[in-house]
């Protein structure tokens, strides 16, 4: 089941503001931070905080309850490249500040249309995206999270781990006691062996050799 089951539905006030913004010929992605969008941004942030139960859709760690900077609004398809989707409810969620920094403007769609008029409708299927999409994808079907280890189960999981640098704790501290929980990793091993995938301990060892 996707992390987000229902996307936000804008009220009449938000719809009027969105219509006004879209009708402005000078409107660009940088206007997302305009003062007259503050209330809309607050509604979006609070809605997805609740829908996601204060969990980042990419790393599955906690996001902030109150501070806006601790729960930045994420445009899954980058707003700087796809202005048409800047207000699209299914393109929005909230994430942690680290995932926000790492993911940045990276392309997430297959057959991207960064310039030109072709892509006018937001994709409605999971297969259109390279990244694990919180509105369309079951996270656990693509990524195994054991303590602070992230292991890909699919190419989409692999891309998400890479573009968001989900194994960043390991990259900073290596295979320390705080990082490795033998019970959780053993459980992950059992699951991965049963599905014919790689040995988690071997994966960590190989990563350690490259540090």
C-alpha angles and dihedrals in degrees: 000000000000119000090239114047098178128025124221119281111212120230122229093266093055092045091054092051092047091050091051092049094048092050092055107098090208095054114125137163091272088067089070086091095053117132093238089061094054094098092047092050090049091052092048093048095047093045094054094040086061096039091051094041091234093303126132109239093221108040097021091226125128124283127204121284098209116003113087093213089057092059109034117188110250125215099203090200102044113258091214090063101032108036091169090070099047093109098028106130093216090053092059135082137128126259140176119276093250095054088045091055096044099044093046114145097340115146113254104175130083114239091014122208103202094161131028136039102282100096103061100137126059112245114257100197134071093231091069091069134071091198128068100266114213093211096049111022137071102231095209091054089064107027133037113208115194112174100308097337118106117197124183120234095179138020088259090055090048092053093048093050090050101043093046094038090229094174089059093123090060092046089056102040107017123215096333125156092260090055100046122061104183094202093053093044091049089052090049089049092053091051094046094046089051090053095044098250133131130296108264094211090052089049091054092045091051091049091049091054089058096053 
